[in-house]
Amino acid sequence: MLGEAVKPPTFKAPAHHIGVTSRVGTWLGITFGLCFVTGLLSHGVQHDWPWPTRPVDLYRVTQGVHVISGVASIPLLLAKLWSVYPKLFERPLVRNVPHALERGSILVLVAASFFELVTGLFNAAQNYPWSFYFPTAHYAVAYLAIGALLIHIAVKIPVVRRTLEPPSEERTVLSRRAFLRTTALTTGVAIVTTAGVTVPWLRDISVLAWRSPGALPVNRTAKAANIVVPPDWRLKAGPKSYSLEELQAMPQTTVELPIACVEGWSQNATWTGVRVADLVHKGDVRVESLERDGLYRATTLPEAFAQDPLTLLALKLNGEELTPDHGYPCRLIAPNRPGVLQTKWVTSLEVR
Protein backbone atom coordinates (compact mmCIF):
# COMPACT_ATOMS: atom_id res chain seq x y z
CA MET A 1 0.00 0.00 0.00
CA LEU A 2 1.14 3.54 -0.68
CA GLY A 3 3.20 4.92 2.16
CA GLU A 4 3.60 1.51 3.82
CA ALA A 5 7.14 0.60 4.67
CA VAL A 6 8.45 -2.16 2.46
CA LYS A 7 10.32 -4.88 4.34
CA PRO A 8 13.72 -5.42 2.74
CA PRO A 9 14.46 -8.94 1.50
CA THR A 10 16.43 -11.15 3.87
CA PHE A 11 19.35 -13.28 2.84
CA LYS A 12 20.95 -16.18 4.60
CA ALA A 13 24.63 -15.87 5.45
CA PRO A 14 26.42 -17.22 2.35
CA ALA A 15 28.43 -19.83 4.23
CA HIS A 16 25.28 -21.36 5.72
CA HIS A 17 23.23 -21.51 2.52
CA ILE A 18 22.07 -24.98 1.58
CA GLY A 19 23.49 -24.52 -1.92
CA VAL A 20 26.96 -23.94 -0.47
CA THR A 21 26.59 -27.00 1.74
CA SER A 22 25.63 -29.14 -1.26
CA ARG A 23 28.55 -28.02 -3.39
CA VAL A 24 31.17 -28.34 -0.67
CA GLY A 25 29.66 -31.68 0.28
CA THR A 26 29.97 -32.87 -3.33
CA TRP A 27 33.66 -31.92 -3.43
CA LEU A 28 34.21 -33.59 -0.07
CA GLY A 29 32.47 -36.74 -1.28
CA ILE A 30 34.85 -36.90 -4.24
CA THR A 31 38.02 -36.46 -2.16
CA PHE A 32 36.79 -38.88 0.51
CA GLY A 33 35.88 -41.43 -2.14
CA LEU A 34 39.34 -41.20 -3.73
CA CYS A 35 40.98 -41.46 -0.31
CA PHE A 36 38.91 -44.51 0.63
CA VAL A 37 39.47 -46.43 -2.62
CA THR A 38 43.22 -45.78 -2.77
CA GLY A 39 43.49 -46.61 0.94
CA LEU A 40 41.86 -49.99 0.29
CA LEU A 41 44.37 -50.61 -2.49
CA SER A 42 47.29 -49.77 -0.21
CA HIS A 43 45.96 -52.05 2.51
CA GLY A 44 45.42 -54.84 0.00
CA VAL A 45 48.92 -54.59 -1.45
CA GLN A 46 50.36 -54.96 2.04
CA HIS A 47 48.16 -57.99 2.76
CA ASP A 48 48.77 -60.20 -0.28
CA TRP A 49 46.06 -58.94 -2.62
CA PRO A 50 46.96 -59.57 -6.29
CA TRP A 51 49.01 -56.61 -7.52
CA PRO A 52 50.86 -56.12 -10.82
CA THR A 53 54.57 -55.42 -11.25
CA ARG A 54 53.84 -52.84 -13.95
CA PRO A 55 53.67 -49.94 -14.29
CA VAL A 56 56.50 -49.44 -11.82
CA ASP A 57 55.01 -46.15 -10.59
CA LEU A 58 51.46 -47.43 -9.98
CA TYR A 59 51.72 -47.69 -6.18
CA ARG A 60 53.50 -44.35 -6.10
CA VAL A 61 50.50 -42.79 -7.88
CA THR A 62 47.75 -44.52 -5.90
CA GLN A 63 49.35 -43.79 -2.53
CA GLY A 64 50.13 -40.24 -3.58
CA VAL A 65 46.46 -39.76 -4.50
CA HIS A 66 45.49 -41.28 -1.15
CA VAL A 67 47.51 -38.79 0.86
CA ILE A 68 46.78 -35.77 -1.36
CA SER A 69 43.03 -36.43 -1.34
CA GLY A 70 43.21 -36.80 2.44
CA VAL A 71 44.95 -33.43 2.74
CA ALA A 72 42.37 -31.85 0.42
CA SER A 73 39.57 -33.25 2.58
CA ILE A 74 40.68 -31.28 5.65
CA PRO A 75 39.72 -27.75 4.52
CA LEU A 76 36.67 -29.15 2.73
CA LEU A 77 35.46 -30.87 5.91
CA LEU A 78 35.97 -27.69 7.94
CA ALA A 79 34.08 -25.64 5.33
CA LYS A 80 31.28 -28.22 5.26
CA LEU A 81 30.92 -28.14 9.07
CA TRP A 82 30.95 -24.34 9.08
CA SER A 83 28.18 -24.28 6.49
CA VAL A 84 25.88 -26.60 8.48
CA TYR A 85 26.70 -25.94 12.12
CA PRO A 86 23.52 -23.84 12.81
CA LYS A 87 21.44 -26.89 11.88
CA LEU A 88 23.30 -29.05 14.37
CA PHE A 89 21.67 -27.07 17.21
CA GLU A 90 18.12 -27.03 15.88
CA ARG A 91 15.33 -28.09 18.22
CA PRO A 92 13.95 -30.63 18.65
CA LEU A 93 17.16 -32.66 18.29
CA VAL A 94 15.19 -35.65 17.01
CA ARG A 95 11.82 -35.36 15.24
CA ASN A 96 11.24 -38.95 14.15
CA VAL A 97 13.04 -42.22 13.43
CA PRO A 98 14.38 -41.25 9.96
CA HIS A 99 15.60 -37.95 11.40
CA ALA A 100 17.30 -39.81 14.26
CA LEU A 101 19.06 -42.09 11.75
CA GLU A 102 20.18 -39.08 9.74
CA ARG A 103 21.60 -37.26 12.76
CA GLY A 104 23.22 -40.46 14.03
CA SER A 105 24.94 -40.99 10.68
CA ILE A 106 26.18 -37.39 10.75
CA LEU A 107 27.65 -37.89 14.23
CA VAL A 108 29.44 -41.07 13.13
CA LEU A 109 30.59 -39.44 9.89
CA VAL A 110 32.06 -36.36 11.59
CA ALA A 111 33.79 -38.35 14.34
CA ALA A 112 35.19 -40.99 11.93
CA SER A 113 36.28 -38.34 9.43
CA PHE A 114 38.22 -36.38 12.02
CA PHE A 115 39.80 -39.58 13.32
CA GLU A 116 40.90 -40.63 9.82
CA LEU A 117 42.26 -37.25 8.79
CA VAL A 118 44.03 -36.43 12.07
CA THR A 119 45.62 -39.87 12.51
CA GLY A 120 46.52 -39.90 8.81
CA LEU A 121 48.42 -36.63 9.21
CA PHE A 122 50.24 -37.95 12.26
CA ASN A 123 51.14 -41.12 10.35
CA ALA A 124 52.51 -39.06 7.46
CA ALA A 125 54.75 -37.32 9.99
CA GLN A 126 55.58 -40.69 11.62
CA ASN A 127 54.34 -39.45 14.97
CA TYR A 128 52.17 -41.85 16.98
CA PRO A 129 50.94 -40.32 20.27
CA TRP A 130 48.53 -43.21 20.93
CA SER A 131 48.65 -46.84 22.06
CA PHE A 132 46.61 -48.50 19.29
CA TYR A 133 48.08 -49.98 16.10
CA PHE A 134 47.56 -47.32 13.43
CA PRO A 135 47.00 -49.46 10.27
CA THR A 136 44.31 -51.64 11.88
CA ALA A 137 42.44 -48.73 13.46
CA HIS A 138 42.74 -46.51 10.39
CA TYR A 139 41.46 -49.31 8.14
CA ALA A 140 38.50 -50.19 10.40
CA VAL A 141 37.35 -46.60 10.97
CA ALA A 142 37.54 -45.95 7.21
CA TYR A 143 34.60 -48.34 6.78
CA LEU A 144 32.64 -46.49 9.46
CA ALA A 145 33.32 -43.19 7.72
CA ILE A 146 32.39 -44.39 4.24
CA GLY A 147 29.29 -46.23 5.51
CA ALA A 148 28.04 -43.12 7.32
CA LEU A 149 28.85 -41.05 4.23
CA LEU A 150 26.78 -43.33 1.98
CA ILE A 151 23.80 -43.12 4.37
CA HIS A 152 24.14 -39.35 4.48
CA ILE A 153 24.29 -39.11 0.67
CA ALA A 154 21.26 -41.39 0.27
CA VAL A 155 19.23 -39.17 2.62
CA LYS A 156 20.38 -35.91 1.05
CA ILE A 157 20.28 -36.74 -2.69
CA PRO A 158 16.91 -34.97 -3.27
CA VAL A 159 18.13 -31.86 -1.44
CA VAL A 160 21.44 -31.84 -3.33
CA ARG A 161 19.72 -32.15 -6.69
CA ARG A 162 17.38 -29.29 -5.89
CA THR A 163 20.00 -26.95 -4.48
CA LEU A 164 22.49 -27.49 -7.31
CA GLU A 165 20.05 -25.89 -9.75
CA PRO A 166 20.97 -22.33 -10.83
CA PRO A 167 19.74 -19.93 -8.06
CA SER A 168 18.02 -16.62 -8.71
CA GLU A 169 18.97 -14.23 -5.92
CA GLU A 170 21.93 -12.34 -7.40
CA ARG A 171 23.33 -10.89 -4.18
CA THR A 172 23.16 -14.24 -2.43
CA VAL A 173 24.72 -15.96 -5.42
CA LEU A 174 27.72 -13.62 -5.43
CA SER A 175 28.29 -14.10 -1.70
CA ARG A 176 28.02 -17.84 -1.96
CA ARG A 177 30.38 -17.91 -4.91
CA ALA A 178 32.94 -15.93 -2.91
CA PHE A 179 32.74 -18.48 -0.09
CA LEU A 180 33.06 -21.38 -2.53
CA ARG A 181 36.02 -19.73 -4.29
CA THR A 182 37.71 -19.22 -0.92
CA THR A 183 37.13 -22.86 -0.01
CA ALA A 184 38.47 -24.05 -3.37
CA LEU A 185 41.52 -21.78 -3.08
CA THR A 186 42.27 -22.97 0.46
CA THR A 187 42.01 -26.58 -0.66
CA GLY A 188 44.30 -25.91 -3.62
CA VAL A 189 46.89 -24.26 -1.39
CA ALA A 190 46.79 -27.23 0.99
CA ILE A 191 47.42 -29.59 -1.92
CA VAL A 192 50.21 -27.57 -3.52
CA THR A 193 52.09 -26.98 -0.26
CA THR A 194 52.16 -30.69 0.59
CA ALA A 195 51.96 -32.62 -2.71
CA GLY A 196 55.69 -32.30 -3.38
CA VAL A 197 56.23 -35.41 -1.26
CA THR A 198 54.94 -37.44 -4.21
CA VAL A 199 54.82 -35.05 -7.20
CA PRO A 200 58.43 -34.23 -8.18
CA TRP A 201 57.69 -31.01 -10.09
CA LEU A 202 55.95 -29.53 -7.01
CA ARG A 203 58.82 -30.14 -4.58
CA ASP A 204 60.33 -26.69 -4.88
CA ILE A 205 57.07 -25.02 -3.80
CA SER A 206 55.70 -27.62 -1.38
CA VAL A 207 56.86 -25.82 1.74
CA LEU A 208 54.90 -28.09 4.08
CA ALA A 209 56.07 -31.36 2.54
CA TRP A 210 57.18 -33.77 5.26
CA ARG A 211 60.13 -35.32 3.42
CA SER A 212 63.28 -33.67 2.14
CA PRO A 213 63.53 -33.50 -1.68
CA GLY A 214 67.28 -34.13 -1.41
CA ALA A 215 68.83 -37.46 -0.47
CA LEU A 216 66.63 -40.56 -0.36
CA PRO A 217 64.72 -40.37 2.95
CA VAL A 218 64.89 -43.07 5.59
CA ASN A 219 61.89 -44.13 7.68
CA ARG A 220 63.68 -46.60 9.96
CA THR A 221 67.35 -46.26 10.71
CA ALA A 222 69.74 -49.10 11.45
CA LYS A 223 70.10 -47.79 15.00
CA ALA A 224 66.33 -47.76 15.55
CA ALA A 225 66.14 -51.32 14.22
CA ASN A 226 69.06 -52.46 16.42
CA ILE A 227 70.92 -53.81 13.40
CA VAL A 228 74.26 -55.48 13.98
CA VAL A 229 75.85 -57.03 10.89
CA PRO A 230 78.00 -60.00 11.97
CA PRO A 231 81.53 -60.13 10.55
CA ASP A 232 80.79 -63.52 9.00
CA TRP A 233 77.47 -62.39 7.44
CA ARG A 234 76.26 -64.55 4.56
CA LEU A 235 73.07 -64.46 2.53
CA LYS A 236 71.11 -67.69 2.62
CA ALA A 237 69.34 -68.15 -0.74
CA GLY A 238 67.64 -71.52 -1.02
CA PRO A 239 70.19 -74.31 -0.53
CA LYS A 240 73.12 -71.94 -1.15
CA SER A 241 74.74 -69.12 0.78
CA TYR A 242 76.81 -66.15 -0.38
CA SER A 243 79.24 -63.74 1.21
CA LEU A 244 79.03 -60.06 0.29
CA GLU A 245 82.14 -60.45 -1.87
CA GLU A 246 80.55 -63.37 -3.75
CA LEU A 247 77.40 -61.33 -4.40
CA GLN A 248 79.51 -58.45 -5.67
CA ALA A 249 81.33 -60.81 -8.04
CA MET A 250 78.07 -61.98 -9.64
CA PRO A 251 76.59 -60.26 -12.74
CA GLN A 252 75.24 -56.88 -11.64
CA THR A 253 72.07 -55.15 -12.86
CA THR A 254 71.32 -51.45 -12.54
CA VAL A 255 67.72 -50.16 -12.50
CA GLU A 256 65.96 -46.92 -11.67
CA LEU A 257 63.02 -47.47 -9.35
CA PRO A 258 61.15 -45.35 -6.83
CA ILE A 259 60.81 -45.91 -3.13
CA ALA A 260 57.13 -45.17 -2.46
CA CYS A 261 56.10 -45.22 1.17
CA VAL A 262 52.68 -45.57 2.76
CA GLU A 263 53.10 -42.08 4.27
CA GLY A 264 52.78 -40.73 0.73
CA TRP A 265 56.34 -39.65 -0.05
CA SER A 266 58.19 -41.17 -2.98
CA GLN A 267 61.51 -40.66 -4.71
CA ASN A 268 63.41 -42.24 -7.57
CA ALA A 269 66.83 -43.78 -7.08
CA THR A 270 69.34 -45.87 -9.02
CA TRP A 271 69.92 -49.35 -7.61
CA THR A 272 72.62 -51.88 -8.50
CA GLY A 273 72.71 -55.50 -7.43
CA VAL A 274 71.90 -59.11 -8.24
CA ARG A 275 68.57 -60.13 -9.70
CA VAL A 276 66.52 -62.13 -7.20
CA ALA A 277 65.61 -64.51 -10.04
CA ASP A 278 69.33 -65.40 -10.31
CA LEU A 279 69.44 -66.39 -6.65
CA VAL A 280 66.28 -68.49 -6.12
CA HIS A 281 64.01 -70.78 -8.10
CA LYS A 282 60.45 -69.94 -9.15
CA GLY A 283 57.85 -69.52 -6.42
CA ASP A 284 56.88 -67.04 -3.74
CA VAL A 285 59.92 -65.94 -1.75
CA ARG A 286 60.05 -65.25 1.97
CA VAL A 287 62.51 -62.41 2.57
CA GLU A 288 63.95 -62.15 6.07
CA SER A 289 65.92 -59.33 7.65
CA LEU A 290 68.57 -59.04 10.33
CA GLU A 291 65.97 -56.96 12.15
CA ARG A 292 64.43 -59.00 14.99
CA ASP A 293 61.35 -57.16 16.21
CA GLY A 294 60.06 -55.00 13.35
CA LEU A 295 56.56 -55.49 11.98
CA TYR A 296 58.01 -55.93 8.49
CA ARG A 297 61.20 -57.83 9.39
CA ALA A 298 59.99 -60.64 7.10
CA THR A 299 57.88 -60.22 3.96
CA THR A 300 56.62 -62.43 1.17
CA LEU A 301 57.66 -61.57 -2.38
CA PRO A 302 55.11 -63.05 -4.82
CA GLU A 303 56.55 -65.11 -7.66
CA ALA A 304 55.65 -62.49 -10.29
CA PHE A 305 57.83 -59.97 -8.45
CA ALA A 306 60.62 -62.44 -7.61
CA GLN A 307 61.00 -63.37 -11.28
CA ASP A 308 60.72 -59.81 -12.57
CA PRO A 309 64.05 -58.67 -14.11
CA LEU A 310 63.78 -55.34 -12.26
CA THR A 311 63.64 -56.98 -8.83
CA LEU A 312 67.06 -56.85 -7.23
CA LEU A 313 68.90 -57.73 -4.11
CA ALA A 314 70.51 -54.29 -4.16
CA LEU A 315 74.11 -53.74 -3.07
CA LYS A 316 74.49 -50.12 -4.19
CA LEU A 317 72.37 -46.98 -4.12
CA ASN A 318 73.08 -44.25 -6.67
CA GLY A 319 76.45 -45.87 -7.45
CA GLU A 320 77.61 -46.04 -3.83
CA GLU A 321 77.72 -48.99 -1.44
CA LEU A 322 74.61 -49.12 0.72
CA THR A 323 74.86 -47.32 4.03
CA PRO A 324 73.55 -49.06 7.16
CA ASP A 325 70.42 -46.89 7.15
CA HIS A 326 69.65 -47.90 3.57
CA GLY A 327 70.02 -51.62 4.24
CA TYR A 328 73.70 -52.64 4.19
CA PRO A 329 74.86 -55.24 3.33
CA CYS A 330 71.93 -55.78 0.92
CA ARG A 331 68.27 -54.92 0.55
CA LEU A 332 65.30 -55.79 -1.59
CA ILE A 333 64.11 -53.40 -4.30
CA ALA A 334 61.20 -54.38 -6.54
CA PRO A 335 58.94 -52.46 -8.94
CA ASN A 336 55.56 -51.18 -7.79
CA ARG A 337 55.87 -52.22 -4.12
CA PRO A 338 55.22 -50.22 -0.93
CA GLY A 339 58.38 -49.08 0.81
CA VAL A 340 57.59 -51.11 3.94
CA LEU A 341 57.83 -54.28 1.81
CA GLN A 342 61.23 -53.34 0.32
CA THR A 343 63.03 -55.26 3.06
CA LYS A 344 66.37 -53.91 4.31
CA TRP A 345 69.30 -55.78 5.89
CA VAL A 346 68.34 -59.00 4.08
CA THR A 347 69.75 -62.21 5.46
CA SER A 348 67.64 -64.93 3.85
CA LEU A 349 65.66 -65.70 0.66
CA GLU A 350 63.54 -68.81 0.93
CA VAL A 351 61.22 -70.17 -1.77
CA ARG A 352 57.89 -71.17 -0.25
C-alpha positions as CSV (number, residue, x, y, z in Angstrom):
1,M,0.0,0.0,0.0
2,L,1.1,3.5,-0.7
3,G,3.2,4.9,2.2
4,E,3.6,1.5,3.8
5,A,7.1,0.6,4.7
6,V,8.5,-2.2,2.5
7,K,10.3,-4.9,4.3
8,P,13.7,-5.4,2.7
9,P,14.5,-8.9,1.5
10,T,16.4,-11.2,3.9
11,F,19.4,-13.3,2.8
12,K,21.0,-16.2,4.6
13,A,24.6,-15.9,5.4
14,P,26.4,-17.2,2.4
15,A,28.4,-19.8,4.2
16,H,25.3,-21.4,5.7
17,H,23.2,-21.5,2.5
18,I,22.1,-25.0,1.6
19,G,23.5,-24.5,-1.9
20,V,27.0,-23.9,-0.5
21,T,26.6,-27.0,1.7
22,S,25.6,-29.1,-1.3
23,R,28.6,-28.0,-3.4
24,V,31.2,-28.3,-0.7
25,G,29.7,-31.7,0.3
26,T,30.0,-32.9,-3.3
27,W,33.7,-31.9,-3.4
28,L,34.2,-33.6,-0.1
29,G,32.5,-36.7,-1.3
30,I,34.9,-36.9,-4.2
31,T,38.0,-36.5,-2.2
32,F,36.8,-38.9,0.5
33,G,35.9,-41.4,-2.1
34,L,39.3,-41.2,-3.7
35,C,41.0,-41.5,-0.3
36,F,38.9,-44.5,0.6
37,V,39.5,-46.4,-2.6
38,T,43.2,-45.8,-2.8
39,G,43.5,-46.6,0.9
40,L,41.9,-50.0,0.3
41,L,44.4,-50.6,-2.5
42,S,47.3,-49.8,-0.2
43,H,46.0,-52.0,2.5
44,G,45.4,-54.8,0.0
45,V,48.9,-54.6,-1.5
46,Q,50.4,-55.0,2.0
47,H,48.2,-58.0,2.8
48,D,48.8,-60.2,-0.3
49,W,46.1,-58.9,-2.6
50,P,47.0,-59.6,-6.3
51,W,49.0,-56.6,-7.5
52,P,50.9,-56.1,-10.8
53,T,54.6,-55.4,-11.2
54,R,53.8,-52.8,-13.9
55,P,53.7,-49.9,-14.3
56,V,56.5,-49.4,-11.8
57,D,55.0,-46.1,-10.6
58,L,51.5,-47.4,-10.0
59,Y,51.7,-47.7,-6.2
60,R,53.5,-44.3,-6.1
61,V,50.5,-42.8,-7.9
62,T,47.7,-44.5,-5.9
63,Q,49.4,-43.8,-2.5
64,G,50.1,-40.2,-3.6
65,V,46.5,-39.8,-4.5
66,H,45.5,-41.3,-1.1
67,V,47.5,-38.8,0.9
68,I,46.8,-35.8,-1.4
69,S,43.0,-36.4,-1.3
70,G,43.2,-36.8,2.4
71,V,45.0,-33.4,2.7
72,A,42.4,-31.9,0.4
73,S,39.6,-33.2,2.6
74,I,40.7,-31.3,5.6
75,P,39.7,-27.7,4.5
76,L,36.7,-29.2,2.7
77,L,35.5,-30.9,5.9
78,L,36.0,-27.7,7.9
79,A,34.1,-25.6,5.3
80,K,31.3,-28.2,5.3
81,L,30.9,-28.1,9.1
82,W,30.9,-24.3,9.1
83,S,28.2,-24.3,6.5
84,V,25.9,-26.6,8.5
85,Y,26.7,-25.9,12.1
86,P,23.5,-23.8,12.8
87,K,21.4,-26.9,11.9
88,L,23.3,-29.1,14.4
89,F,21.7,-27.1,17.2
90,E,18.1,-27.0,15.9
91,R,15.3,-28.1,18.2
92,P,14.0,-30.6,18.7
93,L,17.2,-32.7,18.3
94,V,15.2,-35.7,17.0
95,R,11.8,-35.4,15.2
96,N,11.2,-38.9,14.1
97,V,13.0,-42.2,13.4
98,P,14.4,-41.2,10.0
99,H,15.6,-38.0,11.4
100,A,17.3,-39.8,14.3
101,L,19.1,-42.1,11.8
102,E,20.2,-39.1,9.7
103,R,21.6,-37.3,12.8
104,G,23.2,-40.5,14.0
105,S,24.9,-41.0,10.7
106,I,26.2,-37.4,10.8
107,L,27.6,-37.9,14.2
108,V,29.4,-41.1,13.1
109,L,30.6,-39.4,9.9
110,V,32.1,-36.4,11.6
111,A,33.8,-38.4,14.3
112,A,35.2,-41.0,11.9
113,S,36.3,-38.3,9.4
114,F,38.2,-36.4,12.0
115,F,39.8,-39.6,13.3
116,E,40.9,-40.6,9.8
117,L,42.3,-37.2,8.8
118,V,44.0,-36.4,12.1
119,T,45.6,-39.9,12.5
120,G,46.5,-39.9,8.8
121,L,48.4,-36.6,9.2
122,F,50.2,-38.0,12.3
123,N,51.1,-41.1,10.4
124,A,52.5,-39.1,7.5
125,A,54.8,-37.3,10.0
126,Q,55.6,-40.7,11.6
127,N,54.3,-39.4,15.0
128,Y,52.2,-41.9,17.0
129,P,50.9,-40.3,20.3
130,W,48.5,-43.2,20.9
131,S,48.7,-46.8,22.1
132,F,46.6,-48.5,19.3
133,Y,48.1,-50.0,16.1
134,F,47.6,-47.3,13.4
135,P,47.0,-49.5,10.3
136,T,44.3,-51.6,11.9
137,A,42.4,-48.7,13.5
138,H,42.7,-46.5,10.4
139,Y,41.5,-49.3,8.1
140,A,38.5,-50.2,10.4
141,V,37.4,-46.6,11.0
142,A,37.5,-46.0,7.2
143,Y,34.6,-48.3,6.8
144,L,32.6,-46.5,9.5
145,A,33.3,-43.2,7.7
146,I,32.4,-44.4,4.2
147,G,29.3,-46.2,5.5
148,A,28.0,-43.1,7.3
149,L,28.8,-41.0,4.2
150,L,26.8,-43.3,2.0
151,I,23.8,-43.1,4.4
152,H,24.1,-39.3,4.5
153,I,24.3,-39.1,0.7
154,A,21.3,-41.4,0.3
155,V,19.2,-39.2,2.6
156,K,20.4,-35.9,1.0
157,I,20.3,-36.7,-2.7
158,P,16.9,-35.0,-3.3
159,V,18.1,-31.9,-1.4
160,V,21.4,-31.8,-3.3
161,R,19.7,-32.1,-6.7
162,R,17.4,-29.3,-5.9
163,T,20.0,-26.9,-4.5
164,L,22.5,-27.5,-7.3
165,E,20.1,-25.9,-9.7
166,P,21.0,-22.3,-10.8
167,P,19.7,-19.9,-8.1
168,S,18.0,-16.6,-8.7
169,E,19.0,-14.2,-5.9
170,E,21.9,-12.3,-7.4
171,R,23.3,-10.9,-4.2
172,T,23.2,-14.2,-2.4
173,V,24.7,-16.0,-5.4
174,L,27.7,-13.6,-5.4
175,S,28.3,-14.1,-1.7
176,R,28.0,-17.8,-2.0
177,R,30.4,-17.9,-4.9
178,A,32.9,-15.9,-2.9
179,F,32.7,-18.5,-0.1
180,L,33.1,-21.4,-2.5
181,R,36.0,-19.7,-4.3
182,T,37.7,-19.2,-0.9
183,T,37.1,-22.9,0.0
184,A,38.5,-24.1,-3.4
185,L,41.5,-21.8,-3.1
186,T,42.3,-23.0,0.5
187,T,42.0,-26.6,-0.7
188,G,44.3,-25.9,-3.6
189,V,46.9,-24.3,-1.4
190,A,46.8,-27.2,1.0
191,I,47.4,-29.6,-1.9
192,V,50.2,-27.6,-3.5
193,T,52.1,-27.0,-0.3
194,T,52.2,-30.7,0.6
195,A,52.0,-32.6,-2.7
196,G,55.7,-32.3,-3.4
197,V,56.2,-35.4,-1.3
198,T,54.9,-37.4,-4.2
199,V,54.8,-35.0,-7.2
200,P,58.4,-34.2,-8.2
201,W,57.7,-31.0,-10.1
202,L,56.0,-29.5,-7.0
203,R,58.8,-30.1,-4.6
204,D,60.3,-26.7,-4.9
205,I,57.1,-25.0,-3.8
206,S,55.7,-27.6,-1.4
207,V,56.9,-25.8,1.7
208,L,54.9,-28.1,4.1
209,A,56.1,-31.4,2.5
210,W,57.2,-33.8,5.3
211,R,60.1,-35.3,3.4
212,S,63.3,-33.7,2.1
213,P,63.5,-33.5,-1.7
214,G,67.3,-34.1,-1.4
215,A,68.8,-37.5,-0.5
216,L,66.6,-40.6,-0.4
217,P,64.7,-40.4,2.9
218,V,64.9,-43.1,5.6
219,N,61.9,-44.1,7.7
220,R,63.7,-46.6,10.0
221,T,67.4,-46.3,10.7
222,A,69.7,-49.1,11.4
223,K,70.1,-47.8,15.0
224,A,66.3,-47.8,15.6
225,A,66.1,-51.3,14.2
226,N,69.1,-52.5,16.4
227,I,70.9,-53.8,13.4
228,V,74.3,-55.5,14.0
229,V,75.8,-57.0,10.9
230,P,78.0,-60.0,12.0
231,P,81.5,-60.1,10.6
232,D,80.8,-63.5,9.0
233,W,77.5,-62.4,7.4
234,R,76.3,-64.5,4.6
235,L,73.1,-64.5,2.5
236,K,71.1,-67.7,2.6
237,A,69.3,-68.2,-0.7
238,G,67.6,-71.5,-1.0
239,P,70.2,-74.3,-0.5
240,K,73.1,-71.9,-1.1
241,S,74.7,-69.1,0.8
242,Y,76.8,-66.1,-0.4
243,S,79.2,-63.7,1.2
244,L,79.0,-60.1,0.3
245,E,82.1,-60.5,-1.9
246,E,80.5,-63.4,-3.7
247,L,77.4,-61.3,-4.4
248,Q,79.5,-58.4,-5.7
249,A,81.3,-60.8,-8.0
250,M,78.1,-62.0,-9.6
251,P,76.6,-60.3,-12.7
252,Q,75.2,-56.9,-11.6
253,T,72.1,-55.2,-12.9
254,T,71.3,-51.5,-12.5
255,V,67.7,-50.2,-12.5
256,E,66.0,-46.9,-11.7
257,L,63.0,-47.5,-9.3
258,P,61.1,-45.3,-6.8
259,I,60.8,-45.9,-3.1
260,A,57.1,-45.2,-2.5
261,C,56.1,-45.2,1.2
262,V,52.7,-45.6,2.8
263,E,53.1,-42.1,4.3
264,G,52.8,-40.7,0.7
265,W,56.3,-39.7,-0.1
266,S,58.2,-41.2,-3.0
267,Q,61.5,-40.7,-4.7
268,N,63.4,-42.2,-7.6
269,A,66.8,-43.8,-7.1
270,T,69.3,-45.9,-9.0
271,W,69.9,-49.4,-7.6
272,T,72.6,-51.9,-8.5
273,G,72.7,-55.5,-7.4
274,V,71.9,-59.1,-8.2
275,R,68.6,-60.1,-9.7
276,V,66.5,-62.1,-7.2
277,A,65.6,-64.5,-10.0
278,D,69.3,-65.4,-10.3
279,L,69.4,-66.4,-6.6
280,V,66.3,-68.5,-6.1
281,H,64.0,-70.8,-8.1
282,K,60.4,-69.9,-9.2
283,G,57.8,-69.5,-6.4
284,D,56.9,-67.0,-3.7
285,V,59.9,-65.9,-1.7
286,R,60.1,-65.3,2.0
287,V,62.5,-62.4,2.6
288,E,64.0,-62.2,6.1
289,S,65.9,-59.3,7.6
290,L,68.6,-59.0,10.3
291,E,66.0,-57.0,12.2
292,R,64.4,-59.0,15.0
293,D,61.3,-57.2,16.2
294,G,60.1,-55.0,13.3
295,L,56.6,-55.5,12.0
296,Y,58.0,-55.9,8.5
297,R,61.2,-57.8,9.4
298,A,60.0,-60.6,7.1
299,T,57.9,-60.2,4.0
300,T,56.6,-62.4,1.2
301,L,57.7,-61.6,-2.4
302,P,55.1,-63.0,-4.8
303,E,56.5,-65.1,-7.7
304,A,55.6,-62.5,-10.3
305,F,57.8,-60.0,-8.5
306,A,60.6,-62.4,-7.6
307,Q,61.0,-63.4,-11.3
308,D,60.7,-59.8,-12.6
309,P,64.0,-58.7,-14.1
310,L,63.8,-55.3,-12.3
311,T,63.6,-57.0,-8.8
312,L,67.1,-56.9,-7.2
313,L,68.9,-57.7,-4.1
314,A,70.5,-54.3,-4.2
315,L,74.1,-53.7,-3.1
316,K,74.5,-50.1,-4.2
317,L,72.4,-47.0,-4.1
318,N,73.1,-44.3,-6.7
319,G,76.4,-45.9,-7.5
320,E,77.6,-46.0,-3.8
321,E,77.7,-49.0,-1.4
322,L,74.6,-49.1,0.7
323,T,74.9,-47.3,4.0
324,P,73.5,-49.1,7.2
325,D,70.4,-46.9,7.1
326,H,69.6,-47.9,3.6
327,G,70.0,-51.6,4.2
328,Y,73.7,-52.6,4.2
329,P,74.9,-55.2,3.3
330,C,71.9,-55.8,0.9
331,R,68.3,-54.9,0.5
332,L,65.3,-55.8,-1.6
333,I,64.1,-53.4,-4.3
334,A,61.2,-54.4,-6.5
335,P,58.9,-52.5,-8.9
336,N,55.6,-51.2,-7.8
337,R,55.9,-52.2,-4.1
338,P,55.2,-50.2,-0.9
339,G,58.4,-49.1,0.8
340,V,57.6,-51.1,3.9
341,L,57.8,-54.3,1.8
342,Q,61.2,-53.3,0.3
343,T,63.0,-55.3,3.1
344,K,66.4,-53.9,4.3
345,W,69.3,-55.8,5.9
346,V,68.3,-59.0,4.1
347,T,69.8,-62.2,5.5
348,S,67.6,-64.9,3.8
349,L,65.7,-65.7,0.7
350,E,63.5,-68.8,0.9
351,V,61.2,-70.2,-1.8
352,R,57.9,-71.2,-0.3
